[in-house]
Amino acid sequence: MKNNVRITREQIKAMHDHLNGMAFSDKRQKKDLKLYYSPLTPKDIYVKFTAYSLQPDNSIDSELKVHCIKPNGSKMNCVEQFDDLRQRMQFESNFIEVDLDANGNIVFVWVVYKTLQIL
């Protein structure tokens, strides 16, 4: 079975906004920001990152976030849709990493693992 899905211009613009840091008006720092696609929800793109912020008591807060970019370009916090960590981890295990090339096209990121032999 072949599934042909088209990512909308609004989604690509929202992806660019996240990658350029424009989505963080409160100047939070972001780390490990990656884009994902899931075959379970083929019309959505996911942005996963760790956000750091400084609290009023001068402590540092970190939070793993997963935002969903809908076909119309709107964003929502995907973590809220799961009842527990198990459901969330099961869903995220199907993520396929994607990125944008210089022309704004989506490309799959392939990771090649090499095994090292210890002599």
C-alpha positions as CSV (number, residue, x, y, z in Angstrom):
1,M,0.0,0.0,0.0
2,K,1.4,3.4,-1.0
3,N,0.5,6.5,0.9
4,N,1.1,9.8,-1.0
5,V,1.0,12.8,1.3
6,R,1.6,16.4,0.4
7,I,3.1,18.8,3.0
8,T,1.5,22.2,2.7
9,R,3.3,25.6,2.2
10,E,1.9,26.7,5.6
11,Q,3.5,23.7,7.3
12,I,6.8,24.4,5.6
13,K,6.6,28.1,6.7
14,A,5.9,27.0,10.3
15,M,8.9,24.6,10.1
16,H,11.1,27.5,8.9
17,D,9.8,29.7,11.8
18,H,10.8,27.0,14.3
19,L,14.2,26.5,12.8
20,N,14.9,30.2,12.7
21,G,13.9,30.6,16.4
22,M,11.0,33.0,15.5
23,A,8.6,30.8,17.4
24,F,10.2,31.8,20.8
25,S,9.2,35.3,21.5
26,D,10.2,35.0,25.2
27,K,13.9,34.4,24.2
28,R,14.0,30.9,25.6
29,Q,17.0,28.8,24.5
30,K,16.3,25.7,22.5
31,K,18.5,22.6,22.1
32,D,18.3,19.5,20.0
33,L,15.6,20.9,17.8
34,K,14.6,18.2,15.2
35,L,11.7,17.8,12.7
36,Y,9.8,14.6,12.4
37,Y,7.2,12.8,10.3
38,S,5.0,10.0,11.6
39,P,3.3,7.4,9.3
40,L,0.5,7.2,12.0
41,T,-0.5,10.9,11.3
42,P,0.8,11.5,7.7
43,K,-0.6,15.0,7.4
44,D,1.3,16.4,10.4
45,I,4.9,17.4,11.0
46,Y,6.4,17.4,14.5
47,V,9.0,19.6,16.1
48,K,10.8,18.1,19.1
49,F,13.2,20.1,21.2
50,T,14.4,20.8,24.8
51,A,13.5,24.3,26.0
52,Y,15.4,26.1,28.8
53,S,14.2,29.1,30.7
54,L,15.3,31.1,33.7
55,Q,12.8,31.1,36.6
56,P,12.2,34.1,38.9
57,D,14.1,32.4,41.7
58,N,17.1,32.2,39.3
59,S,16.8,28.5,38.8
60,I,16.9,26.9,35.3
61,D,13.9,25.0,34.0
62,S,14.2,22.5,31.2
63,E,11.3,20.9,29.4
64,L,11.1,18.5,26.5
65,K,8.5,19.7,24.0
66,V,6.8,18.2,21.0
67,H,4.8,20.6,18.8
68,C,2.6,19.4,16.0
69,I,2.3,21.5,12.8
70,K,-1.0,20.9,11.1
71,P,-1.6,21.3,7.4
72,N,-2.9,24.8,7.8
73,G,0.3,25.8,9.6
74,S,-1.2,26.0,13.1
75,K,0.8,24.6,16.0
76,M,-0.2,22.7,19.1
77,N,1.5,21.0,22.0
78,C,1.2,17.3,21.1
79,V,2.2,16.1,24.6
80,E,-1.3,17.1,25.9
81,Q,-3.0,14.5,23.9
82,F,-1.5,11.5,25.7
83,D,-2.7,10.2,29.0
84,D,0.7,8.9,30.2
85,L,4.4,8.6,29.3
86,R,3.9,5.1,27.8
87,Q,1.4,6.4,25.2
88,R,3.7,9.2,24.3
89,M,6.8,7.0,24.0
90,Q,4.9,4.5,21.8
91,F,3.8,7.3,19.5
92,E,7.2,8.9,19.2
93,S,8.8,5.6,18.5
94,N,7.3,5.9,14.9
95,F,8.9,9.2,14.2
96,I,11.0,9.5,11.1
97,E,13.5,12.5,11.1
98,V,13.1,15.0,8.3
99,D,14.7,18.3,7.4
100,L,14.4,21.1,4.9
101,D,17.0,21.4,2.1
102,A,18.2,24.8,0.7
103,N,15.2,25.0,-1.7
104,G,12.6,24.4,1.1
105,N,11.9,20.8,0.2
106,I,11.5,18.1,2.8
107,V,14.2,15.5,2.9
108,F,14.5,12.3,5.0
109,V,17.4,12.2,7.3
110,W,19.0,8.8,7.2
111,V,21.3,7.7,10.0
112,V,23.9,5.1,9.2
113,Y,25.1,3.1,12.1
114,K,28.5,1.4,11.9
115,T,29.6,-1.3,14.2
116,L,33.1,-1.3,15.6
117,Q,34.9,-4.5,16.0
118,I,37.2,-4.8,19.0
119,L,40.2,-6.8,18.3
